[in-house]
Amino acid sequence: MSATAPSRPSVVSQALARDRLGVPSVIMFALTAAAPLMVVGALVSSAWGWVGTTGFPLAFVIIAVVLAVFSFGYVAMSRHITNAGAFYSYISQGLGRPLGVAGALVALLAYNLLQIGLYGAFGFYASLILAEKADVDVKWWILALALWLVVAVLGLLRVDVNSKVLMILLGAELIVVTIFDVIFFSNPDGGSISFEPWTWGALSGAAGPAFAVAVTAFVGFEAAPVFAEEARSKNRTVAAATFLGLGVMVFSYAITSWAAAASIGVDKTVPAAQEMAASGGPFFPTLAEKGGAWAADAGLILLTTSIAAAALSYHNTTARYAFALGRERVLPAFFGRTRARSGAPASGSLFQTVIALAVLVVFAVQGWDPLLNLFFWLGTSGGVGVLFLVTATSLSVIFYFAKDARGEGAWSRLLAPILATIALGYIIWLVVDNFGGLLGFAPGTENAAVWAFPAAYGAVAVIGVIWALILRAVNRSDYDAIGLGAKANTARIEAQAPFADSRS
């Protein structure tokens, strides 16, 4: 007779922590991925000069409307599919597993570009603050590595701990951004507020790059389904977080970019941004002029904290994509493990941390510009990658519900996805056709970066399709589990059961 010893909790698991996140927490991951102060104070302040337009308020609203229409089908699909690799899973079950794996690799590349690019912005602005306020010269990459270490540690902790950190940082930022809007609108250039940024004429000739920047700003709105496995009342939480997050984003982005341009002077904004490109653009200098040094100082400090919060949010999203792929054996199985004590996807988190470190080392050794080359190039290119994924997911919604309506109405499962796919396809054409302008190059300029980033997405997509076909040939049970999320292991066991029975 033998006794079985009581089992102890395993150090690793293959499931994310359940029921730890409510609506506010999930919204935090969405909003802090593209915080208002970071978007306008850093991204738009630079993009005014590089893109050559003040029409960002209108661009933000147009993109938000398209994404809102897309979200009806996206949220409907989330009610039937729960998977930390949201885009990957939806594309797999709508357009087929090979395209799903292609989408997964595109997602990993895009979110890594977005997350790593933020280290450049953090290092740049943090070093600027230390130089101006403490007369201390610290290399940007040293400060970037300090943030990298903090994110690496927090990424291994409980997801609700991460959400509380993000909630505090975002709350302070939204309050301060509202104060800045009042300062700008109270001090318009010429004594009156211009509505020029809201006209199509302000976007003419620069719509593609402006839309690409706007899409980058909204990256994060799609995060809710990524955290669905860890959310309470999943269906309600995902829907509320997606639409509320999108609403807060478009309101804050459009109003703050309009207020800043009106205060700088609509006809002066682009030249000022081009002249101040090396120092981050005219947003904070104008804030200091119109609101006092305290406003600019507070803004710069909160800008660095918002960048840090966004880096943490993207890190969590990227780690969960790696976890989803590991759990379904698209990546090595160890990626699909979590720490039992925290429920964090430890292997995926460490994987993203190592990649970020390698890129930071290369940029530091080469002496490349942290704001233009690291933050703007990588960040906007990452946003374009997410645009590809959103479009593919919108198309997959149509095919997924064509097989079975699953009780969803015609608007969510058919009409909205069709409209969103057409609009997103047109935006992609504009963005790709103007990609050089997006990176700040004059028309006709030849530079490897103009084709390298789009080509990289094409390359990893092809690799994904080939890898899926290899899996289908050599391990059918793993192939059939692609896109099933937490049900993957059950499906794999059921697929192998007949073989076990035949041997018994």
ZICOR-V842830 format. One record per residue. N is the residue number from 0. PHI is phi in whole degrees, -180 to 180 (none if undefined). PSI is psi in radians with two decimals (* if undefined). Layout:
# ZICOR-V842830
[[N & PHI & PSI] [N & PHI & PSI]]
This chain:
# ZICOR-V842830
[[0 & none & 2.35] [1 & -126 & 2.65] [2 & -113 & 2.51] [3 & -95 & 2.19] [4 & -68 & 2.52] [5 & -58 & 2.36] [6 & -80 & 2.49] [7 & -99 & 2.71] [8 & -59 & 2.33] [9 & -71 & 2.63] [10 & -70 & -0.51] [11 & -124 & 2.80] [12 & -145 & 2.99] [13 & -116 & 0.41] [14 & -136 & 2.47] [15 & -75 & 2.75] [16 & -65 & 2.30] [17 & -96 & 2.67] [18 & 58 & 0.59] [19 & -102 & -0.23] [20 & -123 & 2.25] [21 & -98 & -3.04] [22 & -57 & -0.86] [23 & -58 & -0.70] [24 & -66 & -0.74] [25 & -67 & -0.67] [26 & -61 & -0.62] [27 & -59 & -0.74] [28 & -66 & -0.56] [29 & -73 & -0.91] [30 & -71 & -0.66] [31 & -76 & -0.24] [32 & -68 & -0.41] [33 & -145 & 1.16] [34 & -65 & 2.53] [35 & -56 & -0.79] [36 & -67 & -0.64] [37 & -68 & -0.74] [38 & -64 & -0.86] [39 & -85 & -0.79] [40 & -70 & -0.47] [41 & -114 & -1.00] [42 & -68 & -1.00] [43 & -68 & -0.66] [44 & -58 & -0.62] [45 & -81 & -0.69] [46 & -68 & -0.46] [47 & -50 & -0.80] [48 & -79 & -0.76] [49 & -73 & -0.63] [50 & -90 & -0.54] [51 & 83 & 0.62] [52 & -149 & 2.68] [53 & -106 & 0.16] [54 & -82 & 0.44] [55 & -67 & -0.60] [56 & -55 & -0.79] [57 & -67 & -0.70] [58 & -61 & -0.71] [59 & -63 & -0.76] [60 & -67 & -0.74] [61 & -62 & -0.82] [62 & -65 & -0.68] [63 & -63 & -0.70] [64 & -64 & -0.76] [65 & -62 & -0.77] [66 & -69 & -0.56] [67 & -66 & -0.75] [68 & -62 & -0.77] [69 & -58 & -0.67] [70 & -65 & -0.44] [71 & -61 & -0.83] [72 & -71 & -0.64] [73 & -62 & -0.82] [74 & -68 & -0.67] [75 & -60 & -0.74] [76 & -66 & -0.61] [77 & -65 & -0.40] [78 & -70 & -0.32] [79 & -114 & -0.29] [80 & -129 & 2.12] [81 & -115 & 1.96] [82 & -158 & 2.33] [83 & -63 & -0.40] [84 & -96 & 1.21] [85 & -54 & -1.08] [86 & -56 & -0.82] [87 & -58 & -0.82] [88 & -68 & -0.72] [89 & -67 & -0.74] [90 & -65 & -0.69] [91 & -59 & -0.77] [92 & -86 & -0.22] [93 & -101 & -0.77] [94 & -110 & -0.06] [95 & 112 & 2.67] [96 & -62 & -0.74] [97 & -58 & -0.78] [98 & -69 & -0.52] [99 & -64 & -0.77] [100 & -66 & -0.66] [101 & -59 & -0.78] [102 & -63 & -0.61] [103 & -63 & -0.77] [104 & -70 & -0.62] [105 & -63 & -0.71] [106 & -63 & -0.77] [107 & -61 & -0.75] [108 & -66 & -0.82] [109 & -63 & -0.83] [110 & -70 & -0.55] [111 & -66 & -0.74] [112 & -60 & -0.78] [113 & -63 & -0.82] [114 & -69 & -0.80] [115 & -69 & -0.62] [116 & -58 & -0.56] [117 & -65 & -0.49] [118 & -63 & -0.59] [119 & -65 & -0.79] [120 & -64 & -0.74] [121 & -62 & -0.84] [122 & -61 & -0.72] [123 & -63 & -0.93] [124 & -73 & -0.63] [125 & -65 & -0.70] [126 & -68 & -0.59] [127 & -65 & -0.75] [128 & -62 & -0.81] [129 & -64 & -0.66] [130 & -69 & -0.71] [131 & -81 & -0.65] [132 & -100 & -0.45] [133 & -121 & 0.01] [134 & 53 & 0.71] [135 & -118 & 2.21] [136 & -98 & 1.85] [137 & -121 & 2.26] [138 & -60 & 2.48] [139 & -58 & -0.66] [140 & -71 & -0.44] [141 & -67 & -0.77] [142 & -70 & -0.63] [143 & -62 & -0.70] [144 & -68 & -0.55] [145 & -64 & -0.78] [146 & -65 & -0.71] [147 & -55 & -0.74] [148 & -67 & -0.73] [149 & -62 & -0.80] [150 & -63 & -0.70] [151 & -60 & -0.72] [152 & -72 & -0.84] [153 & -64 & -0.55] [154 & -64 & -0.30] [155 & -97 & -0.04] [156 & -93 & 3.07] [157 & -58 & 2.48] [158 & -63 & -0.56] [159 & -72 & -0.48] [160 & -65 & -0.78] [161 & -58 & -0.77] [162 & -66 & -0.60] [163 & -68 & -0.69] [164 & -61 & -0.79] [165 & -65 & -0.65] [166 & -63 & -0.75] [167 & -64 & -0.83] [168 & -65 & -0.74] [169 & -70 & -0.69] [170 & -58 & -0.81] [171 & -63 & -0.69] [172 & -67 & -0.76] [173 & -64 & -0.65] [174 & -64 & -0.83] [175 & -67 & -0.69] [176 & -62 & -0.66] [177 & -62 & -0.72] [178 & -63 & -0.74] [179 & -62 & -0.69] [180 & -60 & -0.75] [181 & -63 & -0.74] [182 & -61 & -0.82] [183 & -64 & -0.85] [184 & -67 & -0.47] [185 & -78 & -0.25] [186 & -132 & 1.07] [187 & -75 & 2.62] [188 & -67 & 2.31] [189 & 79 & 0.02] [190 & 88 & -0.06] [191 & -140 & 2.61] [192 & -84 & 2.17] [193 & -87 & 2.45] [194 & -102 & 0.17] [195 & -55 & -0.70] [196 & -61 & -0.26] [197 & -93 & 0.01] [198 & -96 & 2.66] [199 & -65 & -0.50] [200 & -60 & -0.54] [201 & -68 & -0.39] [202 & -97 & -0.23] [203 & -58 & 2.27] [204 & 85 & -0.17] [205 & -136 & 0.32] [206 & -62 & -0.75] [207 & -59 & -1.01] [208 & -60 & -0.66] [209 & -65 & -0.72] [210 & -65 & -0.65] [211 & -64 & -0.75] [212 & -63 & -0.73] [213 & -64 & -0.73] [214 & -61 & -0.74] [215 & -59 & -0.70] [216 & -64 & -0.55] [217 & -90 & -0.09] [218 & -59 & 2.24] [219 & 124 & -0.51] [220 & -61 & -0.47] [221 & -87 & 0.10] [222 & -74 & -0.41] [223 & -54 & -0.86] [224 & -63 & -0.43] [225 & -62 & -0.56] [226 & -103 & 0.23] [227 & -62 & -0.61] [228 & -65 & -0.39] [229 & -106 & 0.06] [230 & -96 & 2.62] [231 & -85 & 2.54] [232 & 48 & 1.10] [233 & -48 & -0.91] [234 & -62 & -0.79] [235 & -67 & -0.71] [236 & -65 & -0.80] [237 & -64 & -0.80] [238 & -64 & -0.84] [239 & -64 & -0.77] [240 & -65 & -0.68] [241 & -66 & -0.90] [242 & -76 & -0.68] [243 & -66 & -0.73] [244 & -61 & -0.76] [245 & -63 & -0.71] [246 & -65 & -0.79] [247 & -64 & -0.71] [248 & -60 & -0.94] [249 & -65 & -0.66] [250 & -64 & -0.85] [251 & -69 & -0.71] [252 & -65 & -0.87] [253 & -65 & -0.79] [254 & -67 & -0.79] [255 & -70 & -0.69] [256 & -67 & -0.62] [257 & -67 & -0.83] [258 & -60 & -0.75] [259 & -65 & -0.79] [260 & -64 & -0.67] [261 & -65 & -0.61] [262 & -76 & -0.68] [263 & -69 & -0.65] [264 & 112 & 2.03] [265 & -57 & -0.69] [266 & -79 & -0.16] [267 & -105 & -0.26] [268 & -63 & -0.90] [269 & -63 & -0.85] [270 & -59 & -0.69] [271 & -65 & -0.71] [272 & -65 & -0.68] [273 & -68 & -0.66] [274 & -71 & -0.59] [275 & -102 & 0.34] [276 & -56 & -0.70] [277 & -70 & -0.35] [278 & -109 & 0.18] [279 & 100 & 0.06] [280 & 95 & 3.11] [281 & -89 & 0.01] [282 & -59 & -0.99] [283 & -74 & -0.64] [284 & -59 & -0.69] [285 & -68 & -0.67] [286 & -62 & -0.71] [287 & -66 & -0.68] [288 & -68 & -0.75] [289 & -90 & -0.48] [290 & -116 & -0.16] [291 & 103 & 2.80] [292 & -61 & -0.58] [293 & -60 & -0.68] [294 & -65 & -0.80] [295 & -65 & -0.70] [296 & -64 & -0.82] [297 & -63 & -0.68] [298 & -65 & -0.76] [299 & -64 & -0.70] [300 & -65 & -0.81] [301 & -70 & -0.46] [302 & -63 & -0.79] [303 & -65 & -0.66] [304 & -70 & -0.60] [305 & -70 & -0.62] [306 & -65 & -0.73] [307 & -63 & -0.72] [308 & -65 & -0.72] [309 & -64 & -0.70] [310 & -61 & -0.71] [311 & -66 & -0.71] [312 & -64 & -0.83] [313 & -63 & -0.64] [314 & -60 & -0.79] [315 & -63 & -0.71] [316 & -65 & -0.81] [317 & -62 & -0.74] [318 & -62 & -0.63] [319 & -74 & -0.55] [320 & -65 & -0.78] [321 & -62 & -0.69] [322 & -61 & -0.82] [323 & -60 & -0.69] [324 & -72 & -0.60] [325 & -71 & -0.69] [326 & -62 & -0.54] [327 & -100 & 0.20] [328 & 65 & 0.33] [329 & -74 & -0.70] [330 & -102 & 2.91] [331 & -51 & 2.55] [332 & -60 & -0.46] [333 & -66 & -0.34] [334 & -68 & -0.41] [335 & -90 & 0.55] [336 & -118 & 2.54] [337 & -122 & 2.78] [338 & -77 & 2.23] [339 & -62 & -0.60] [340 & -73 & -0.64] [341 & -108 & -0.36] [342 & 74 & 0.15] [343 & -82 & 2.49] [344 & -75 & 1.46] [345 & -61 & -0.82] [346 & -65 & -0.75] [347 & -63 & -0.66] [348 & -65 & -0.80] [349 & -66 & -0.62] [350 & -60 & -0.84] [351 & -66 & -0.64] [352 & -63 & -0.75] [353 & -66 & -0.76] [354 & -61 & -0.78] [355 & -61 & -0.73] [356 & -63 & -0.76] [357 & -61 & -0.76] [358 & -66 & -0.73] [359 & -62 & -0.70] [360 & -63 & -0.77] [361 & -62 & -0.81] [362 & -64 & -0.69] [363 & -67 & -0.76] [364 & -67 & -0.70] [365 & -78 & -0.31] [366 & 73 & 0.49] [367 & -75 & 2.71] [368 & -68 & 2.18] [369 & -74 & -0.48] [370 & -86 & -0.86] [371 & -77 & -1.02] [372 & -74 & -0.66] [373 & -90 & -0.96] [374 & -75 & -0.98] [375 & -74 & -0.84] [376 & -64 & -0.92] [377 & -67 & -0.71] [378 & -65 & -0.86] [379 & -69 & -0.60] [380 & -66 & -0.65] [381 & -64 & -0.69] [382 & -63 & -0.65] [383 & -64 & -0.68] [384 & -61 & -0.73] [385 & -65 & -0.61] [386 & -61 & -0.73] [387 & -59 & -0.75] [388 & -68 & -0.73] [389 & -61 & -0.75] [390 & -65 & -0.79] [391 & -63 & -0.66] [392 & -67 & -0.70] [393 & -60 & -0.74] [394 & -66 & -0.65] [395 & -67 & -0.53] [396 & -59 & -0.75] [397 & -60 & -0.83] [398 & -72 & -0.60] [399 & -63 & -0.83] [400 & -82 & -0.22] [401 & -66 & -0.51] [402 & -74 & -0.63] [403 & -161 & 2.08] [404 & -65 & -0.42] [405 & 53 & 0.53] [406 & 82 & 0.07] [407 & -85 & 2.55] [408 & -73 & 2.87] [409 & -63 & -0.59] [410 & -63 & -0.87] [411 & -72 & -0.67] [412 & -93 & -0.25] [413 & -136 & -1.07] [414 & -65 & -0.88] [415 & -62 & -0.79] [416 & -62 & -0.65] [417 & -65 & -0.84] [418 & -61 & -0.76] [419 & -65 & -0.71] [420 & -64 & -0.74] [421 & -63 & -0.83] [422 & -64 & -0.77] [423 & -66 & -0.66] [424 & -62 & -0.71] [425 & -66 & -0.71] [426 & -65 & -0.69] [427 & -60 & -0.76] [428 & -60 & -0.78] [429 & -63 & -0.74] [430 & -66 & -0.87] [431 & -65 & -0.67] [432 & -66 & -0.41] [433 & -117 & 0.47] [434 & -64 & -0.62] [435 & -62 & -0.73] [436 & -65 & -0.59] [437 & -60 & -0.66] [438 & -86 & 0.02] [439 & 94 & 0.22] [440 & -93 & 2.55] [441 & -69 & 2.68] [442 & -56 & 2.36] [443 & 87 & -0.10] [444 & -69 & 2.34] [445 & -99 & 2.07] [446 & -150 & 2.43] [447 & -59 & -0.55] [448 & -63 & -0.49] [449 & -63 & -0.63] [450 & -106 & -0.32] [451 & -66 & -0.76] [452 & -68 & -0.86] [453 & -61 & -0.68] [454 & -64 & -0.60] [455 & -62 & -0.71] [456 & -65 & -0.72] [457 & -62 & -0.70] [458 & -65 & -0.82] [459 & -70 & -0.51] [460 & -66 & -0.76] [461 & -63 & -0.75] [462 & -60 & -0.71] [463 & -63 & -0.76] [464 & -63 & -0.79] [465 & -62 & -0.75] [466 & -65 & -0.68] [467 & -63 & -0.70] [468 & -67 & -0.62] [469 & -65 & -0.76] [470 & -60 & -0.70] [471 & -63 & -0.59] [472 & -79 & -0.63] [473 & -103 & -0.40] [474 & -150 & 1.48] [475 & -64 & -0.59] [476 & -66 & -0.69] [477 & -67 & -0.70] [478 & -62 & -0.77] [479 & -68 & -0.35] [480 & -86 & -0.12] [481 & -60 & 2.22] [482 & 86 & 0.01] [483 & -89 & -0.16] [484 & 65 & -2.29] [485 & -64 & -0.31] [486 & -86 & -0.02] [487 & -62 & -0.80] [488 & -65 & -0.69] [489 & -62 & -0.77] [490 & -63 & -0.67] [491 & -66 & -0.72] [492 & -66 & -0.75] [493 & -65 & -0.63] [494 & -68 & -0.54] [495 & -88 & -0.25] [496 & -59 & -0.76] [497 & -59 & -0.60] [498 & -70 & -0.67] [499 & -66 & -0.70] [500 & -65 & -0.65] [501 & -69 & -0.43] [502 & -87 & -0.31] [503 & -81 & *]]
